[in-house]
């Protein structure tokens, strides 16, 4: 299963663009900070992840989400076209707060 749910802050949103198939797409950057327990010890986690949303419904929701807003993002991970690295493909979003 390839499913990721991440509580994060929207820190960057590119301009709305369209895929070759004519679907609306948004490139995003998300920032996550939390504390988790690993092997019985607390660990601070801080990361930024590149994300992509494709489709009219999800891009409409994300276009209205203010920069700096916290939300719960759901989706899956996929390799970049060049095979170097990965990107979070967002399929759902639920604002927090």
CORSUL-V242303 format. One line per field, one symbol per residue. phi: phi as a letter, one per 30 degrees, with the letter a starting at -180 (. if undefined). psi: psi as a letter, one per 30 degrees, with the letter a starting at -180 (. if undefined). burial: + if it has 24 or more other C-alpha atoms within 12 Angstrom, else -. A space follows every 10 residues. Layout:
phi=???
psi=???
burial=???
//
This chain:
phi=.bbbbbdacd cabdddbbde diddbbcbbc bbbabbcbhi bdbdcbacbd bbbbkddddd ddddddejdc accblbcbdd edicjbbdcd cabbecj
psi=kjkkkkklkj fkklkklklf fgkkkkklkk kkklklkkhg kkkkkklkkk lkkkleeeee efffkkkfkk ljklblklkl effjalkjjk flkjkk.
burial=-----+++++ +++--+---- ---+++++++ ++-------- --------++ +++++--++- -++-+---++ +++++-+--- ------++++ +++----
//
